[in-house]
Amino acid sequence: MRIDPGAPERAPVELNTDRPHSARIYDYHLGGKTNYPADRESARAAEAAFPLLPLTARINRAFMHRAVARLAREEGIRQFLDVGTGIPTAPNLHETVQAIAPDARVVYADNDPIVLAHAQALLTGTPEGRTAYVDGDARDPKGILGSPELTATLDLDRPVALSLVALLHFVSDEDGPRGIVAEFMDALAPGSFLVLSHVTADFSPQWAQALEAYKRNGTMGYLRTRDEVARFFDGLEMVEPGLVPAHTWHPEPGVPVPDTHALATLHAGVARKR
């Protein structure tokens, strides 16, 4: 592992540690240490309403790891774009795919000052591969796709795996999440993939109570049904087993999959662009 010597120096950012923040709250749910009392208070209030939140965070993270590893190993994908990456949590996406394909290239994108403050931790990778960080907003796909960091790292004429994992439930209908997905995928070469997960109350109505707890602390979230999440994949070819609860998407061999709807808190899927 190495620090990218070309990583630009960045000005200090205000972390506002006295206010809860979605990235740090998620870090807390994952058992991380990049959080503060305000974040922990908000997270615990949401967990009181929905005790499965920490497990949901781990299920989501595990789905991302399995999906990108499968694309690197079985589909030969060597380029990855992770939008809404959040605070670095080991293993990061690049560590997963570069363990399989050391020459893999990964671009992380987020518009969050908290993530920006930790971006240096993302800018590490194998000598054969490359990683980069884009300070960009998911609601501005053109800005991310046209950024010099991305264009210097990825070749958009070759297949790219786009990761929108646990992102779109922070995007309101007014901001056009389906249009965001379509704009990203339209810019990617045939043979590219979309990796996506999204929270749902289809099986766990307590999610709505958890989101209310978040909203009281200024963090907005939007629950969507399976049919609504499925529309993000319009025009793409779903990879088996399709859009399913995240914990059931190609579970690790030998790991039993609980037959319970209690864990079905996320819809998740992978699709190919033909």
C-alpha positions in Angstrom: 0.0 0.0 0.0 1.2 3.5 -0.7 0.0 7.1 -0.4 -0.5 8.6 -3.9 2.3 11.2 -4.3 0.1 13.1 -6.7 -2.7 13.6 -4.3 -3.4 17.4 -4.1 -3.1 19.2 -0.8 -6.5 20.4 0.5 -7.5 23.2 2.8 -8.8 22.4 6.2 -12.6 21.9 6.5 -15.0 22.6 9.3 -16.1 19.3 10.7 -19.0 20.7 12.9 -18.5 18.0 15.5 -21.3 19.5 17.6 -23.9 18.5 15.0 -24.8 15.0 13.9 -23.7 14.0 10.5 -24.9 11.2 8.2 -21.5 9.9 7.3 -20.3 9.8 10.9 -23.6 8.2 12.0 -23.1 5.5 9.4 -19.6 5.1 10.6 -21.0 4.6 14.2 -23.5 1.9 13.0 -20.5 0.1 11.3 -18.6 0.2 14.6 -16.1 2.8 13.4 -14.4 5.4 15.5 -14.8 8.5 13.2 -17.8 9.9 15.1 -18.5 12.3 18.0 -21.1 12.6 20.8 -23.7 14.3 18.6 -23.4 11.6 16.0 -23.6 8.8 18.6 -26.7 10.4 20.2 -28.5 10.6 16.9 -27.5 7.1 16.0 -28.6 5.6 19.3 -32.0 7.4 18.9 -32.5 5.8 15.5 -31.3 2.4 16.8 -33.9 2.7 19.6 -36.6 3.0 17.0 -35.0 0.3 14.7 -32.6 -2.0 16.5 -31.5 -3.6 13.2 -29.7 -0.5 12.0 -26.2 -1.6 12.9 -26.8 -5.0 11.2 -28.3 -3.3 8.2 -25.1 -1.2 7.8 -23.0 -4.3 7.9 -25.2 -6.1 5.5 -25.0 -3.2 3.1 -21.2 -3.1 3.3 -20.9 -6.8 2.8 -23.1 -6.7 -0.3 -20.9 -4.0 -1.8 -17.8 -6.1 -1.1 -19.3 -9.2 -2.7 -20.6 -7.4 -5.7 -17.4 -5.6 -6.7 -15.3 -8.7 -5.9 -17.6 -10.8 -8.2 -17.3 -8.2 -11.0 -13.5 -8.1 -10.7 -13.1 -11.9 -10.5 -15.8 -13.2 -12.9 -16.5 -10.3 -15.2 -13.0 -8.9 -15.6 -13.9 -5.4 -14.6 -10.9 -3.3 -13.8 -12.4 0.2 -13.4 -14.7 1.2 -10.6 -16.5 4.5 -9.8 -17.9 4.7 -6.2 -20.2 7.7 -5.8 -21.2 8.7 -2.3 -18.4 6.7 -0.8 -18.7 7.9 2.8 -16.0 7.8 5.5 -13.3 5.3 4.7 -14.0 2.0 6.4 -11.5 -0.9 5.9 -11.6 -2.8 3.8 -12.4 0.0 1.2 -13.6 -0.8 -2.3 -10.2 -0.5 -3.8 -8.7 -2.9 -1.3 -11.3 -5.5 -2.2 -10.9 -5.3 -5.9 -7.1 -4.7 -6.0 -6.7 -7.8 -3.9 -8.2 -9.7 -6.8 -6.8 -7.5 -9.7 -3.8 -5.4 -8.6 -4.1 -3.3 -11.7 -7.7 -2.2 -10.9 -8.4 1.5 -11.0 -10.9 3.1 -8.5 -12.3 6.6 -8.3 -14.2 7.7 -5.2 -16.6 10.6 -5.3 -18.3 12.5 -2.5 -19.3 16.1 -1.8 -19.1 15.8 1.9 -16.5 17.9 3.9 -16.3 15.0 6.4 -15.3 12.6 3.7 -13.0 15.2 2.1 -11.2 15.5 5.4 -10.5 11.8 5.3 -9.9 11.5 1.6 -6.1 11.0 2.0 -7.0 7.6 3.5 -8.7 6.7 0.3 -5.9 7.7 -2.0 -3.9 4.5 -1.4 -3.6 1.5 -3.6 -1.3 -1.0 -5.2 1.6 0.1 -7.3 0.0 -1.6 -10.4 -3.4 0.1 -9.9 -4.6 3.6 -9.2 -7.0 5.4 -6.9 -8.4 8.9 -7.0 -10.9 11.1 -5.2 -13.4 13.5 -6.7 -14.9 16.3 -4.7 -18.3 16.2 -6.5 -22.0 16.0 -5.9 -24.0 12.9 -7.1 -26.7 15.2 -8.3 -24.1 16.5 -10.9 -23.0 13.5 -12.8 -21.4 15.6 -15.6 -19.3 17.3 -13.0 -18.0 14.0 -11.6 -17.5 12.3 -15.0 -15.7 15.3 -16.4 -13.5 16.0 -13.4 -9.7 15.9 -14.1 -9.2 13.3 -11.3 -11.6 10.9 -13.0 -10.5 11.4 -16.6 -6.9 10.9 -15.5 -7.8 7.6 -13.8 -10.6 5.9 -15.7 -11.1 5.3 -19.5 -14.8 5.8 -20.1 -14.5 4.0 -23.4 -13.9 0.8 -21.4 -16.4 -0.9 -19.0 -16.7 0.7 -15.5 -18.6 -0.6 -12.5 -20.6 2.2 -11.0 -21.4 1.8 -7.3 -24.4 3.7 -5.9 -24.5 1.8 -2.7 -26.7 3.2 0.1 -26.8 6.6 -1.7 -30.1 7.2 -3.4 -32.1 7.0 -0.3 -30.6 10.4 0.6 -31.8 11.9 -2.8 -35.3 13.2 -2.9 -37.7 12.6 -5.8 -37.4 16.4 -6.6 -33.7 15.9 -7.2 -34.5 13.2 -9.8 -32.6 10.1 -8.6 -33.7 8.1 -11.7 -32.3 10.8 -14.0 -29.0 10.7 -12.0 -28.6 7.0 -12.5 -29.5 7.2 -16.2 -27.0 10.1 -16.8 -24.2 8.2 -15.2 -24.9 4.9 -17.1 -25.4 6.7 -20.4 -21.8 8.0 -20.1 -20.4 4.5 -19.5 -19.3 2.0 -22.1 -21.3 -1.1 -23.0 -20.3 -3.9 -20.7 -20.4 -1.5 -17.7 -22.3 -2.5 -14.5 -24.5 -0.7 -11.9 -24.2 -1.8 -8.3 -27.0 -0.4 -6.2 -28.6 -0.8 -2.8 -31.5 1.2 -1.2 -33.3 1.0 2.1 -36.9 -0.1 2.1 -39.8 -0.4 4.6 -41.3 -3.2 2.5 -40.5 -5.7 5.2 -39.5 -3.5 8.2 -42.0 -0.7 8.9 -39.7 0.4 11.7 -37.4 2.0 9.1 -39.9 4.9 9.0 -39.5 5.5 12.7 -35.7 5.4 12.3 -35.8 8.0 9.5 -38.0 10.2 11.7 -35.3 10.1 14.4 -32.7 11.1 11.8 -34.9 13.9 10.5 -35.3 15.4 13.9 -31.5 15.8 13.8 -31.4 17.3 10.3 -30.6 14.1 8.3 -33.1 13.5 5.5 -33.8 10.1 4.1 -36.4 8.6 1.7 -37.8 5.1 1.7 -38.7 3.4 -1.6 -40.5 0.2 -2.5 -39.1 -2.6 -4.5 -40.9 -1.4 -7.6 -39.5 2.1 -7.2 -35.9 0.7 -6.7 -36.3 -1.5 -9.7 -36.9 1.5 -11.9 -33.3 2.6 -11.3 -32.3 -0.4 -13.4 -34.5 0.4 -16.4 -32.7 -0.3 -19.7 -30.2 -2.6 -18.0 -29.9 -6.3 -17.8 -30.2 -7.6 -14.2 -27.5 -10.0 -13.1 -28.9 -13.1 -11.3 -30.5 -13.3 -8.8 -32.0 -9.9 -9.7 -33.2 -7.3 -7.2 -33.3 -9.0 -3.8 -32.8 -8.4 -0.1 -29.1 -7.4 0.2 -28.1 -10.3 2.5 -29.4 -12.9 -0.1 -27.4 -11.5 -3.1 -24.7 -14.2 -3.7 -23.9 -14.9 -0.1 -20.4 -16.2 0.7 -20.0 -19.9 0.2 -20.7 -21.8 3.5 -22.4 -18.8 5.1 -26.0 -19.7 6.0 -28.6 -17.2 4.8 -31.3 -16.6 7.5 -34.8 -17.3 6.1 -36.3 -14.2 7.7 -37.8 -11.0 6.5 -36.4 -9.2 9.5 -33.1 -8.8 7.7 -34.8 -7.6 4.4 -34.1 -3.9 5.1 -32.3 -3.2 1.8 -33.1 -3.9 -1.8 -29.9 -4.6 -3.7 -28.9 -5.7 -7.2 -26.3 -5.6 -10.0 -27.1 -4.9 -13.7 -25.1 -4.9 -16.9 -25.3 -2.2 -19.7 -25.6 -3.9 -23.0 
